[in-house]
Amino acid sequence: MKPRKKFFTDERLEYLIRWWSVGAVYFFVGWGTGLGNQVGTVDFIFFLGLGIGVFNIAVINPLIRKMLNVRSNKRYNETTVFNKVLTRLKEIFKSMLIVLIMVYVYSLINQLLIKVLSLSPSQVPFPGEPITFGIIYVIILMCINKIMSMFRRHCV
């Protein structure tokens, strides 16, 4: 008899933690500040990406590194200060990139719903809210991680 696989693997727990944390940051930045209601999306993308990136750097990544046995645990304490700074800057830019992609995903979904349901173009049938924001963020993050691992495997 084969041993049963665990449903909550370390990788799934990591994405569950990231889903919750991104939803919480979106709740506080998108709804708790005036950025969520502004017309300009550049400020929103910048500050939400910065908030998510800093929260990941300061809270989530250390929590995952100490609690779970995932790919981010490897050689973190053995790197130089320069590499740690570079890693943190990449985390912030990755968060901003994902938020930028999400703005386009939300726009595409809303335009599609407006066309399919024959709604007024001024309506927003699928507004941003923390649960779906976190889900879409994690899906995009999983895709980016998969692409990066395939790139590392084949090109490096």
Residue pairs with C-beta under 8 A, 6 or more apart in sequence:
8 16
10 68
10 69
10 70
11 70
13 68
14 64
14 68
14 70
15 138
15 141
15 142
17 60
17 63
17 64
18 56
18 60
18 134
18 137
18 138
18 141
19 134
19 135
19 137
19 138
20 134
21 55
21 56
21 59
21 60
21 134
22 52
22 133
22 134
22 137
22 138
23 130
23 131
23 133
23 134
24 130
25 48
25 51
25 52
25 55
26 48
26 52
26 128
26 130
26 133
26 134
27 130
28 51
29 35
29 36
29 47
29 48
29 51
30 36
30 44
30 48
30 128
30 130
30 133
31 130
33 47
35 43
35 44
35 47
35 48
36 44
36 128
38 44
41 103
44 103
45 96
45 99
45 100
45 103
46 96
48 99
49 92
49 93
49 95
49 96
49 97
49 98
49 99
49 100
50 92
50 95
50 96
52 95
52 98
52 99
52 137
53 91
53 92
53 93
53 94
53 95
53 96
54 92
56 91
56 95
57 88
57 91
57 92
61 72
61 91
64 70
64 72
65 72
65 73
65 76
76 84
79 87
94 144
98 137
98 140
98 141
98 144
99 137
101 140
102 133
102 136
102 137
102 140
105 136
105 140
106 126
106 128
106 136
109 126
110 124
110 125
110 126
113 119
113 125
113 126
114 120
114 121
114 123
114 125
117 125
119 125
126 132
